[in-house]
Amino acid sequence: MAAASAGGLTLYHSATAVPSSDAQAWSAAGEPSRDGAQPAQRNQQLQGAPDAATGAKGGGSGAGSTPGTKSTPSPKSTTSAAGTPSAQSTPSAPAAKTLSYEFQWQENYYFCGPAATRIALSARGAQQSQSQVAQSLGTTVNGTNSADDTTRALNALTNGSFYKSHFIRTQAASQADADQLRADVVHAVSNGYAVVANIAGSATDNDGNDHSYPGGHFLTVVGYSDDGQNVTIADPADARGVGRYTMSTVRLAHWIALRGYSA
């Protein structure tokens, strides 16, 4: 991996997969608290081939379950009434893919929505500031309301209509919910779009690290592996100070339960 700095931005380029053991190389100065990240000391451009994964409630200003077994994505949709079901993953979708994106820590305790949305926008080449994204989201000191807001802002700021809102409306995600999330992630990422998820509670990543946001949080799914069985997450308030980890899609579905995602 080679790194170069320009104007305070650290660029990472890799021609091969970046193993999870290298995650500390992405750590920014200072460690964000669990209630909200400290202002970023620097931003990061993360670019690599698909990760080799090892290893789950409106709005957020920041209960785990056990991984599920591999299953075929369900055709059933859990989209909002305003949205339409996303297209399912196609046979041509790769078994693993990680997007290139620019990572930023959230700038204050209630900017998780703007930061996660901005990370997703950077995968499309957009360069809005978190404050500009916050204006589009309608973010206040109380946070960002729901996945409907991230869907609206993502479409507006990309001048498109790719994103739809999807909700898991039960306390715990069903297998059908997990299958739908898997299909939506594969479809979005394989087409060059990151997924923004609204979560709450606690979940454990594939390395055994716990991530807890009892008041709610937004984060970005920037990749997947194992045909969508695992996802790569960019977390703008990761308390470890790394900002990137992998998790089973089933665990992420439970983390989203009672909330939603934009894909």
NORMOQUI-V112322 format. One record per backbone hydrogen bond with DSSP energy under -0.5 kcal/mol. CO is the residue of the C=O (numbers start at 1). NH is the residue of the N-H. E is the energy in kcal/mol with one decimal. If there is no record, write none. Layout:
co = <CO;CO>
nh = <NH;NH>
e = <E;E>
This chain:
co = <2;4;6;8;8;9;9;10;11;12;13;16;17;19;20;22;23;24;30;33;36;43;44;44;45;45;46;47;49;51;60;78;80;90;95;95;97;101;101;103;108;111;112;113;114;115;116;117;118;119;120;121;121;122;129;130;131;132;133;134;134;140;143;144;146;146;147;148;149;150;151;152;153;154;155;156;164;165;166;167;168;174;175;176;177;178;179;180;181;182;183;184;185;186;187;188;188;189;195;195;196;197;197;199;201;203;205;209;211;213;213;216;217;219;220;220;221;222;223;224;225;225;225;226;229;230;231;231;232;232;233;233;234;234;235;236;238;238;241;243;245;246;247;248;249;250;251;252;253;255;256;259;260;261;261;262>
nh = <13;11;9;10;43;6;11;45;4;47;2;49;19;22;23;25;26;27;32;36;33;10;46;103;12;47;101;14;18;53;144;167;83;93;227;228;224;46;103;44;111;115;116;117;118;119;120;121;122;123;123;124;126;125;133;134;135;136;137;138;139;143;140;60;149;150;151;152;153;154;155;156;157;158;160;159;263;80;261;169;258;178;179;180;181;182;183;184;185;186;187;188;189;190;191;191;193;192;197;221;262;199;219;217;213;211;208;205;203;201;216;61;199;197;222;234;195;99;232;97;228;229;230;229;249;225;233;247;222;223;235;245;220;236;238;106;32;241;28;235;233;206;231;252;253;254;255;256;257;200;259;168;198;166;263;196>
e = <-1.9;-2.8;-1.6;-0.5;-0.9;-1.8;-0.6;-2.3;-1.4;-0.5;-1.6;-0.7;-0.7;-1.7;-1.9;-1.9;-2.2;-1.5;-0.5;-0.6;-1.4;-1.8;-0.6;-3.4;-2.2;-0.6;-1.9;-0.5;-0.6;-1.0;-1.3;-2.6;-0.8;-2.2;-2.5;-0.6;-2.4;-2.2;-0.6;-2.2;-1.4;-2.5;-2.8;-2.4;-2.4;-2.2;-1.8;-2.4;-2.1;-1.0;-0.6;-1.6;-2.1;-1.5;-2.3;-2.6;-1.7;-1.6;-2.2;-1.5;-2.1;-2.3;-2.0;-1.0;-1.1;-1.2;-2.7;-2.1;-2.4;-2.7;-2.1;-2.2;-3.0;-1.0;-2.4;-0.7;-2.1;-2.3;-2.4;-0.7;-2.6;-2.3;-2.7;-2.3;-2.5;-2.5;-2.5;-2.7;-2.7;-2.4;-2.4;-2.6;-2.8;-2.1;-0.8;-0.8;-2.7;-1.9;-0.5;-3.6;-3.0;-0.6;-2.1;-2.2;-3.1;-2.7;-1.7;-2.7;-2.0;-2.0;-1.7;-0.5;-2.6;-2.8;-0.7;-3.3;-2.2;-3.0;-2.4;-2.2;-1.0;-0.7;-1.7;-1.4;-2.6;-2.2;-0.5;-2.0;-2.2;-1.1;-0.6;-1.8;-2.4;-0.6;-1.4;-2.2;-0.6;-2.0;-0.9;-1.7;-3.4;-2.7;-3.0;-2.1;-2.3;-2.0;-2.0;-1.9;-1.0;-1.6;-2.4;-2.4;-2.7;-2.4;-0.5;-1.6>
